[in-house]
């Protein structure tokens, strides 16, 4: 046979584009269009319905960026269409893909939501709908047919990410302009040709499959000839009338079953909706409403459809803002078609949230699903976060989960991850069964290309035979479409293709686990070799998160103490609400700094408001605890004693007998000394010497200087706010020029030197200080930052030979190599640490602690003298221009400290200390800590009252040093009983109380939650 493959394929493509797809709809009648442009922010349905609508027509412009227009569409359904499937077809000028363009939500005249509209979903069913839609019988009959009317809330969302990642002002309403972006292209009632629809799906599935098959496989030409026969059977002058004949030619090849060894795919409907990203939070609420309306409409027509819906916050938004959508959502959950999943408040970043915050993501997420649906979620669903901390497996298990899913690691820039189904082992040894969808997408559409990639790419062949594929339009929402479900139906058992089964994710995980229980083990973090700059971008958002986490610790601690003492009511509602706001802003495009300006502006405003509330809660509780008096009472919220003040308690300030600090000039340098550390600030304002006096060791490497600010050119190839590429290191400027150096404090308790520098359009004022009783050098920074596409770091070249660095993560720390022996180590050129990073050699080391920084890098070099310099750098500020062209511009205040002679224990202690400064209140008495632990390795992370309002005291603690630890947990209140609980404060085991205390024995990094019932 002559090879005419390309000829037939070209014939097929033209037939699809110019003949078949236009024939999906038959007879049409135009819709009468009226419009009302909302003058400001979105309005409720009732307000829109009462508005003054004006006539509009096809071709009319509408929609300034972020504006909302309401359309009223009206028509008569012709009587001769009775019994036919009729749909309204509306194109508002869509473009840019679902979720990245104009979007709409249609309502009946009664205010009931119907479904969403987006570029891939432009129809509204008028007749034959099982639920949630509009039927002509519901409206008054008019001469010639049924009256039809629908209201459409249309959102004019701009496409912020431009081709080539060009900066744009579209990311904030105040700068986006007022020119309309869209025009009405189509608005009509049309008869839906079902035979044409099904023929399109037949051809689509077979054509996509054919392109993925090897050319020497007989199945490929078999499909080609069947498609050719189908085209021959079509009469282009009567495609609806001949579509069934064409389908008959395809039926035999569609009926052939899959190979016995074909890969098996569990398809799960999904709509990855970013809770904020290239749109503000308020728009996400509407995206969720549109998506849920779409999903519930699909579910009514497809009983076997299953849709996984994560992020409890998004469910809560429907309950609060869209009660009718909420009713449909609840009904679909009850029927089992919509599956609450993930068990987290939002799909958060998992690198930067603190330990307690990450625990609360699960607490609030799982509690919502339990309270509202009575469902215990078991699958952690995090497809798109930018890497996953090694603390996660333990938290997953302690929250009552069994499975973990992500996909993002397939984005690795350098190394291909070696597994798709595996056990993930965390820092404490907990393992969780984990899956990466090998189709490499969380926005699948069930195309032949995706299925072939899943089968070809699956790394665990020979061990497992199943993978999962989330399908549906995502990021901006939209979810699955009827076209996707049509493909799934045909792909259930088709020769040459993987088998596709739509099912509950838990069914997939249980089957995959049973089949592959001895899957390989991956130990440690799931580091994403991409998007490393998210540890630094939008510094104020990150600072707001860090501050909020620690203010919440204090608010809960002191409120619990005041409540136990009978002096105040515990502020349950306020704390619950504040926690949810903080958790929302840990979403994986907010905390990482990868959203538009609108999002980060609102985040900063939220953090500022929450700080005022939390400070008031803290002050109220502390004043109640301190009582009436004139003494100065010092409160210490940190988990370790501080200068005579007990951990998590308070004491009346005592006279200090510590040695006084001293300041002396040495030529152009200034020397600060407090008896523990001697610091030399040279004429450049740099730390030329930091000597830890007990050991006599110099921290700064010979010939180097610490606290060296370094400015890099920062122009990544793609994803400006997200990425820093390794070539940024090729250009660096050491900021050594100084405007001024002055001694600003030489009192008995503190010595400080202020150094001012200017560069480009920016200035930095650094206050370098040491205090009584502190073996560390503190640096407080005020940076007025006005650079573009630059990266500011601060370097501490340290005189230790460190093979690895230790970085704090949730409830522990991780070790990372300082060398670059392999591509895996080389890829970790930018790493995440929380409050501290520590480097050392056996028996001696140094730590750098901070109060708002997450990005770090650690490198080492061997000097000519044979010694090794290990350089720790903190990433302070960036200035990407996409998606927010004014990222980080303005004044920033942040602090860090070098702690010489610090091991892990000292790093832990000083990390808490810099984030939880002591507070003073005028009062009469100290406060005994509610809880005391006699081992500094056993660290108390949270003290609060139980969520069920029983009055029980809940204490969460963990082993922080990385070894086994025992300890005695005692209380200042009477204890009736103690239970060990999960994160949701549900009992796991009884604990014995001996002499009013509980003995604990923890493995390395073990988290333990104790619930104390008061006597």
N, C-alpha and C positions, 0 to 999 in steps of 0.2 A: 504494500500500500504506500502510495506517495505521502510524504510528510507535509500535511497541511495544518499542523497543530496551531501555528501562530495565526493562520488565516481564520480558523474557526474561533479562536479565542478573541480575535479582534471583532469578528462578527457578533459574538456574544456580548462583548463590552458595549458596542454601539446599540445593540438591541435593548440592553438594560437601561442605558442612559436616555435614549431618545424614544423608545417605544413602550417598554414594560412599566417603568416607574411612573411615567406620566399617565398611564392607563389605570393606576390604582383607584382613581376616582372617576366616576362617570358623569352623569348630569349634575349641574350646579345651579344654584341661585345665589346672588350676592347678598351679603349681610349688610343691613343699614348700620352705619358706624356713628356713634356719638362718643365724645371724649370729655373728660374733666381732668385738668392737670393740677394735682395737689400742690399747694404753694410751698410747702416745707417738707417736713419729715412725714413718713407714712401715717395714715389715719385709719381708725377703725372702719370696718365694713359699713356700719350703720351711718357713719358720717359721710362716707363716699356715696352711698346710695341716695342720700338726700341732697347731693351737690347739684349744681347747675350744669348739666351736660350740654355740649355744643356739637352741631353736626361736624363730621370729619369724613375724609375720603381716602381711597388708595392713593399713595404717593405723598400724603401729608407727613411732615416731620414731627417728631415728638421726642421727648426725653433728654433734657439736659443731664449731664453726668450725676448719678445718684438720685435723680428725680423719680417720682412716681406719677403715672398717669392711669386713670381708670377709664376703661372703654365699656360702653354699653352696646352690645351687638344684638340686632333684632332681625327676624325674618319670618316668613310664612313657609311652612314645610308643605310642598305641593302634595295634593291629595293622591296623585298617582304614585307617590313614593311609599304609600302605606304598605307596611310589611317588609320594606327594605331597610338595610342598615344605613343610617344617615349619620354623617359626622360633620361637625363644624371644623373647617380648616383655616387656621389663622397663622399668618407669618407677620410678625411685628418688625421685621427687618433683622431677624436673627443672624448671628455670625459669631465666629470665635469658639464654637463648641459649647455643649451643654454646661451651664454653670459659669461660663466666662463671657456672657453676653446679656442681652435683654432676656428677661424671664417673666412669666406671668402665672397667676393663679386664678382660675375661673370659679365663679360663684353662681348659684342659682339666684333668681330674684328673691328667694326666701333667705338668702345669706348662707346657704350651705355650700361648703367647698366641693368642687368637682374633681379637678386634677390640675397639675401644673403644665405649663407650656415652655418649651425651650427649643433650640435649633434641631434637635433630633426627635422631637415629640410635639408636633404641631396640631394634633387633632383633639377634638372633644367629642366623645360619643353622645349622640342625641337620642337614639332609640336602641333598645336591646341591652341597656345597662342593667346589671344585676343589683348594683348598690352605688350610692353616692353620686349619681348623675342626674341628668335632666331628661325627663320623658315628656313628649308632647301632651300626653294625657294629663299631666299635672297642671297644665295651663288651659286657659279658656280656648275653646275651639273657635276658629274664625273661618269665614267663608273661603273655600279653596284649600283648606288644610289647617294644620295645627300651628298655633303661634309659638314661636321660639324666642327666648330672650336669655342672654347670659351677660354677666358682668365680669370684667377681666381686670384684675389689679396687675399692672405692668411695671416692672422695675427696670429702670434704665441704668443698668450696671455697666461701667466702662471696662474695657480690656486693659488692665494696668500693665501687664507684662508685654512689652512691645518686642517685635522681632529684633534680635540683636541685643536685647536687654538695654534698651535706651531709657534714660531717665525721663520721668513724666510727672506732671503735677496732678494727675488724675486720682492720686491716692488719698486725697482729702477734699471734702466738699467745698471748703473755703478757697481752694486753689484750682479746682477742676474746670471752672468756666461754666457758662450757661447756654452754650449753643446746643441745640438738639442733635443727638447722635444717630437716631434711627428714623426709618420711615415705614409706614404701613404698606406691606407688599401684597398681602392676600387676606381676604376675609369673605368666606362663602360657606354655604351649606352644600354638601356633595354626597352623592351615593357611593358607598364603599363597595368595591368589587372584590368579594372574598376570594374568588378563584384566582384573580390576578395576584392578590396578596400571597396566597399559598404558593403559587408558581414562583413568585419572587423569592420566597424562602427556600423552595426546592433548589432553584438555580444557584442561589447565594451559597448554600451549604455545599452543594456538589462542586461548584466552581472554586470555592476556597479550598476545599479538600484536594481537588485535582492539582492545584498549584503547589501543594505541599508534598505530593507524592513523587517518588523517584521516577524519572522518565522511562526506566526499563521495567517498571512494574506494570503488569497487564491491567491493573485496576485503573491506571491513569487514562490510557486510550479508551477504555470501556466507558468511563465517565464522559470523555470528550465526545464520543460518538452519540451517546445518549443525549447530551446537550444539543448536539447538532440536529438530531431527529426532533427534539422538542421545538427548536426554532423553525424547522420545516413545517411542523404541525400548526404553527401559529398563522393566523390571517391578520396581517397588520392593520387591515381595515376593520377588524372586529376582534380585538385582543380579548375583551371580556368573554365573548362567545366562544373563543377557541382555546382559552387558557386551560380548561379541563382536558382537552385533547393533548395539549403539550405536556401536562402533568402525567398523563398515561405513559408517555415515552420515558419518563424519569422514574416511574414507580419501581420497575425491576431493580435498578441500581441502588435506589434508596432502601430497598427491602433486604439487601444482602447484609448479614450480621457481621459484627466486628470480629477480628481475630481473637482466638481464645486467650492469647497472651497480651492483648491490647492493654495499654495503660488505662487506669480507671480514674475518672475525675469526679469529685464531689463538687458540684456547682452550687454556690450559695449566693442568692441575690444580695446585693450590697449597694450602698451609696456612701462612699467615703466623703463626709461633709466636714470640711475644715471649719471648726467653730469660729474662726476668724482667720483671714489671710489677705487676699486681695479685695476683701470686702469687710465692712465693720460688723460688730456683733449683732447689731439690729437687723442687718441684712441676712445673717445666718439664720435668725429666727424664721424669716420668711422662706429661706431656702429649705429649711426642714419642713415647713408646712406644705410647700409645693411637692417635695419629695414624698412625704408620707401620704399625701393625697394621691399621687401617682401610684404608689405601691398598693394602697388599699383598693384602688380601682382595678389594678391588675389582679390582685388576690381574689377579687369577687369573680373574675372570669376564669381564673386558673387555680382550682382548689389545691393542686400539688405544689404550687409556688411557695418557696420559703425565702424569707428576707431577714438577714442579720442586721440588727439596728443597735449600734453601740452608743456610748456617751450618754449617761443618765441626764446630763445637763440638757441635752437636746430633747429628751422625753419631757423633762420638767418645763422647758419652754412651751411645749404644746399645751401642757396642762394650764400654764399661766396665761398664755397669749392667744391660743387658738382652741377653745374648748370643744368646738365641733370636730376639729381634726383629732383632738385628744380622744373623743368618744370613738371615732373610727379606729384609732391606733389601739386603744384598749381592747376593742372587739377583735381586731386581728391578732393581738397577742393571745387573747383567750382561745382563739381558734387554732393557734399554733403556727400561723402563717408568718407573723412577724415575731422575731426571736430577739428579745433583749440579750445583749452579749457584751463582753468586755469587762463588766463589773467595775468600771472606773467612772469618775465624775465626767472627765473628758479624756480623749486620747492625748495624754499629756506628753511633754518631753520627759524622757526618763533619765537623762544625764544630770540635769541641774536641780530639780526639786530636792529639797532636803529629805532626810529619812522619814520624819514624822509626816511631812506633807505627802510623800509618796504613799505612806500607809493610809492617810486620809483620802487619797484618791480612791482607794479600794473601799474604805469604810463608807463614804458617802455614795459612791456608785452602787455598791451592792445593797446598801440599805434602801435606796430609792426603789430598786427593782423588787426587793422583798416586800417593802411596804405597799407599793402600788400594784404589783402584779402577783405577789406571792411566789416569785421565781428566784431560785438560787442559781445565779450564773456561775459557770465553771470554766469558761474559756476567756482568757485574757487576749483581747483583740487589739493589737497595736500595729497596723500595717505600715504606718508612715512616719513613725518617730525616727529621729536622726541618730540612731545607735541606742543601745540598751545596757544599762549599768549592771554590773555583776552582782548587785544586791537584789535584783529583781526576782530570781527564782524563790528565795525565801519569802519575800513579801507576797508573791503569787500564791504560794502554798498556805501561808498564814491567813490569807483572806478567804480560804476555802475553795481555791481554784485548782484545776487539774491540768489544764492545757494552756499553751501559749502560741500565738500566731503573730508573725510579722512578715513583711516582704521587702522592707527597705534595704536590707543588706545586699540585695541583688544590684544595688546602685554602686557598689564598691568601685572605686576608681582604679585600683591596682590589682587586688587579689580576689579571685573567685572563691566564694565561701564553699567549703567542700561537702556540705550536707544540705538536704532539704527536709529530712525527717530525722530528728536526733533528740538526745537528752541534753538539756542545758543545765550545767552545774554552776551554782553561784558561789560566793566567797565563803559561805559557811558549810558548803557541801550539799545543800539542798539541790535536788534535780527536778526539773519539770519537762514533760514531754512537749516538744516544740516542732512546729512545721513552718517552712517557708514555701509558699506556692511557687512551683517551678515555672509557671507561665510568666513570672516576673512582672506581674501587674496586680494592683488591687482595684483597678477599674476595668476589668475584663468585659468583653462583649461577645464571648463565645465564638470567635472567628476561627476559621481553619488554621490561620497562622498561630494564634494563641494556643490552640490545642496541640498542634504539632510541636511547638516550642516546649510546652509542658512535658510532653512525652520524651522528646529528644534531650531536654535539659535536666531531667530528674536525676539527681546525683546518687540516689540510693537504690538504683535498679538492682535486682537480685536479692534485695532485702525487703523492700516495700513495693507495692504495686499501685498504691492510691496517692493522689495528691488533691489538694483543694484549690478551687479557683473562685474568688469573689468576682461576681459580674454585676455590672451596672455603672452608669455614668457617675463619676465621683469628683472629689475635690470641691467643686461648686455644687455638687448634688445633682439630683435628677433621678438616679437609680436605674433599675432595669426597665426595659421596654418590651412591648409585645413582640417586636422583631427578635430580640434576644431569646425570649421564651420559645418562639417558633423555631429558632435554630436548635435550642436545647432538645426539643421534642424529636427532631430529626437525627440528632447526634447521640441519642440514647444507646443505639446499638447499630453502628454503621461501619461497614468494612473500610479499612484504611485509616480510621479515626480512633482516638481514644474513646472509651465509653463514658457518657456523661449522665450523671444522676443528680437531680436537684434534691438536696436533703439538708437536714439540720447539721450544723457544724459538729455538734457533739457526737452524732452518728459517725461522721468521718473520723474524728479523733479516736473514738473507742475502737473502731475497726482498724485504723492504722496502728494503734498501740498493740492490739491483740496480735496483729500480723507481724509486727516488727518491734517486739518488746525489748530486744537486745540491740536496739539502734545505737549508733556511735554516740560518744559523749564529747561535748564541747565545754571546756572549762573557762570561766571568766567572762569578761564583758563581750558583748557583741558590738565591736567598734565599727562604726560606719566610716569607710575611707572616702568621705566626701562631706560637705557641709560642716567642716570643722570650725568655720568662723562663727557659727551659731553660738559658740561658747562666749562670744564677745559682743556681737552686734547689739545695738540698742541697750547701752549700759544702764540707763535709768530704769528700764523695764526689769533688768536683772537685779539691780539694786533694790527696787521696790519689792520684788519677790523675796529676796534674802531678808530684808528688814521685816516684812510682814510675817515670815515664818518665825522669826525670833520674838517679835512682839506677841504673836499668838501663844508661843510657849509661856511667856511671862504672864499674859492675861489669864490663861488657864491655871497656871501654877498659883498665882496670888489670889485669884478668885476662889479656887478650891480651898486654899488655906483660910480665907476669910469665911467661906461657907461652913467649913468644918468647925471653925471657932464660933459659929453662930452670930457673926457680925454683919453678914451680907447675904443676899440671895445670889445664887450662882446664875450668871447671865446666859442661860442655855441658848435662847433664840438668837441673841446677838452674835455669839461665838459661832453658831451653826451657819448663820448668814455670811459672816465674814470669811469663814473657812471656804465656803462655796465660791465666793468671789476670788479668793486667792487661787483656789484650784482651777477655776475657769481660766485665769490668766497664765496658768502653766501649760495651756494647750500648746501643741508642738509647732505652731507658727507664731505664737505670741511671746512666750518666754525666750525662745531662740532668736527673736529679733528679726524675723523674716516676713513681717507683715507690712501693710501700707501705713502711712503716717497716721491716718485716722485711728487705726487700732492702737498704735503705741501712745498716741496722745491720750486716748481714753484710758489706757492702762496706767499711765502715770497719774492721771487725775484720780483714778480709782485707788491706787496705792496711797496717794496723799490723803484721801478721805478716810480710808481704813486706818491709816496711822493715827489720825486724830481720834478716831473712835477707840482704838486699842489703847492709846496712851491714857485716855480718860478712864477706861476700865481698869487699867493697871494702877493709876493714881488713886482711884476710889478704893480699890482693894487694899493697897498699901497703907493708905491713911486709916482705914478701918483697923488694920492689923497693928499699926504703930501706936494708936491711941493718942490721947491728948497730952501734950508736953512740949518742952522746949529743946529737948535733946535732938541731936542729928542721928537718925537711924539709917543704917546702910543696908540695902537689900542686894542680895547676890543670887541671881537667877541661874547662874552657871552650875553645872553638876559637880564642881570641885570647889573646895574652900578657897577663899581669896583674902589674903592679908588679914586673917583672923575672923573673917565673916564666914559662917558655915555655908556649905553648898545648899542652894535652894532655901535659904533662911535669911534672917536679918539680925543685926546687932547694933547696939548703940556705939557710935564711933568712939574709938579709944585713941589716946594720945600715941603718936608714933614714936618708937624708939629706934627705927631703922636708920642706918647711916644716911647722911644728907648727900645729895648729888652735888657734883662740882663741875665748874666750867673754867677752862683755861685756854689762853691763846698760845699757839705754837707757830710763830711766823705768820703765814697766811692761813693756817689751819685753825680749827677750833676742836678742842678735845673735851668730850663729855664723859663723866665717870660717876657711877653710883655704887661702886664696890662689888658689883656683879659683872658688869660689862663696861669696857672702855672703848669709846667710839671716837674716831678721828674723821672730821669733815674737812676735806682739803679745800684749796682755794678755788676749785671748780664746783664746789658744793656737792662733791661725791664722797662716798664712804671709802676712804683709802685704807682704813683699818677698823676691824671690829674684833676685839679680844675678849674672849670669855675668860674671866679672871680666875675662876676656880681651877681650870685646867691649864691656863696660860696659853691656850691655842688661839691662833689667828684664824678668823673665818674667811677673810677675803684672800683670794689667790694672789701669789706674788706678782707684782706689776700690774694688777688689775684694780678696778674700783667698783664698788657696789652701788646700788640705787641709780644705775646708769640708764637714763631714758634713751630709747632707740626708736627712730622713725623709719618705717619702711614704705616704699611704694607698694600699693595693694590693688592690683588690677587683675582679678581672676578671669579666667576664660569665659565662665558662665556663672549664673546664680550669684550675683554680686553680694547680697546680704548674707548668703549662706556659705560661700566658699572662700577659703584662702588657699591658693595653690603654692606648691613648694618653692617656685621661683621667686616668691616675694622676698626670700632671704638674699637674693642676688644684689639687692640695692638697700643699703642701710646707712642712716646718718646718726652718729652718736651726738646727743645733745649735751655738749659740755660747756658751751658759752653760758655765762651767768650774768644776769642783770644786777643782782644784789645778794649779799649774804649778811645776815644779821642775827645776833643772839637775841632771842625774844623772851627767854625765861631762864633764870638761873637761881630759882627759889630753892628752898630746902627740900621740896618734894618732886620737882621736875626741872630738867634742863632741856632747852630747845633752841634749835637754830632754824631760821627761815631762809629758804633759797628760792629766788625768783628767776625764771628763764623765759625767754620769748623765742618763738620760731614760727616762720610762715605768718599766718594770721592768728596764732594762738599764744597763750601764756600759761605757765605753770608756776604755782606757788606751793612749795613743799615745806612742811614743818617737820623737821627731824628731831625726835625727842626721846629721852629716856626718863623713867620714873623710879621712885623709891620701890625697892623690892622686886623689880622686874628685870629679868635677864633677857632683854630684847631691845631692839631698835625700832621704834615706831615711826612711820612716815604717813603724815596726813597730807592729802593732795587736794588742791583746788585748781582745776584745769578748765580754762576758758578755751574751748576747742572749736576751731574754725577751718579744719583741713578738709580736703576732698580726696577720696581714694588713697588714704594713708592709714597706716597701722601703727599704733603707739604701744611699745612694750617697755618694761623696766627689767633690767638684768642684775642678777646677783651671782657673779663668778666666785664659786666657793672652793676652798682648798680641801676637797675630799675626793677620794676615788670611789665613786658610787656606780655600781653595776646596774642599779635599778633605782627608780624613784617610787615613793609611796604617796598616793593621792587619796584624800578622803573622798568617799562616796557615801551613799545612804547606809547608815548603821555599820560603818567599817571603812576599810580602805583597800585599794588595789595596787599591786606592784606592776610597773612597766619597765622594760629594759631601757637603759640609756644609750645602748649601742644600736647599730643599724645592720646587724649581721644578715638579716633576711628582709625580703620585701615587706613582710608583715610588720616588722619593727620599724622599718624605714617609713612606712605609711603613717605611723603615729607621730607625725612631726608637730601636731598640735593636739593637746590632751585636755581633759576636763578634770578639775579638782574642785572640791567644795571649799571648806574653810582653811585647809592647809595642804601643803605639799612638803615632803621630807626627803632628804637625800643624806646618805651616810656611808661610812665604811664600818667594818666590825668594831663596835665599842664607841663610836663617836659619829655625830652627824649634826645637821642643821635643818631648821624648818623655816618656811616662809608662810605666814598666815595672812588672811585678808578678810575684809568685811563685805565684799560685794563682787569679787572677781571669780570667774570660772575657767577661762582659757589660760593655759600654761604651755611652755615647752621646756624640755630639759635636754641639754647636750653636754658632751664632755670632750676634752682635748688633753693630750699629754704634752707637757711643757718641756722646754730644753733642759730644765733641771731634773727631769725624770718624774716629777710630780704630775698629778692629774688635777685639772680644773673641771669641776662639774658646775655648769651654769644653769641656774633656774631663772626663767623669765615669766613674768605675769603679763598677760595681754590686757591692756587697759582700755583702749578705745579704737574704734574703726570709723570709717567714713564712706561706706558704700553709697551708691546713688540710686540703686534699684532694689526693692520697689519704693523705698522712701528716700527721696533725693536730699533730705535734710537730716539723715540719720546721725544721731549723737551730737549735732551742732548745739553749742551752748556750754553752760557751766556745769561741771561735775565735781562732786566731792566724794572721795573714796580714801580708804586707809589700808595699809598692809604693814607687816612687821617682819623683820629678820630675827629669828630666835636662835642664837648660836649655842652649840652644845646640846641640841635638842634631839632626843630620840622620838619614837612614836608616842610614848606617853606624854611627853611635853608638848608635842605637836597637837595632840588631841585637846589637852587642857588649854593651850593658848589659842587654839582655833575657836573654842567656845568663848573664851574671855574677850576676844576682840569683837565678837558679835553680840555679846551680852554684857555691856558695861554696867558697873554698879550704879545703883540709883540711891539717892538720899531723900529722906522725908523727915520733916520735923514731927517728933512724937515723943513717946515716953518709954517704949520698951522694944526689945528685940522680938524676933519671931522664931520659934523653934521650927525647923524644917518638918514638913509633913512626913517626909521619907528621908532616911539616911542609909547609905551603903558604905561598908567598911573597906571596900577594895576599889581603888581608883580605876581599875580596868573595867569595872562594871559601872557603866555610865547610864544615868537616868535621862532619857530623851523627852519624856512627857509625864506630867502629873495633872490629872483632871478629874472631874466627877463623871460618873458613868452616864452614857447617853440616855439610858432608860429612866433617868431622874430618880433612881432609888436612893441616891446619896452615897453609894459606894465610891470609894476612891480607886481610880485606875492609874497604874504606874507602868510605863513602858521603858524597859531598859535593855541594854545590849552589851556584849563583850566588845571592847573597842581597841584592844591592843593586838589582836590577832593570835592569841593563845588561849589555853583553857584558864578559866577563872572561877573561883568560888567566892562567895560573899554572903554577908548577913544583911538583910533588908529589914530595917526597923522603922517604926512609926512613932509619931508624937501623939497619936490618938488611939483609943481603945479599939482592938480588932476582935470581931466575933468569928470571922472565918476568912480564908484566902483561897481564891481559885486562880489557876492558870487559864488564860483565855486566848482565843484567836484575836485578830485585829478588830473584829466587830464586837468584842467583849462578851463572846459566847463561851461558856465553860468548856475546857478541855480536860482538866484534872484538878482534884483538890490538892491543896498545899498545906502542909503541917505548920502550925504556929507554935513555936517554942520560946517561952519567955518573951512573948510579944513580938517576935521577929520570925522571918522566913529565911531559911538557908537556901541559897541557889548555887548551882554548879553549871556553868555555861561552857559550851564548846566555842571555838574561835568564831567571833562575829554572830553568835546566836542572839536572836531577838526574843525577849520574854515579856509577855504582858501579864501583870498580876492585878487581880481585882480584890480589893480589901472591903469586906463588909464591916461597917463600924459597929462597935459594941453599943 
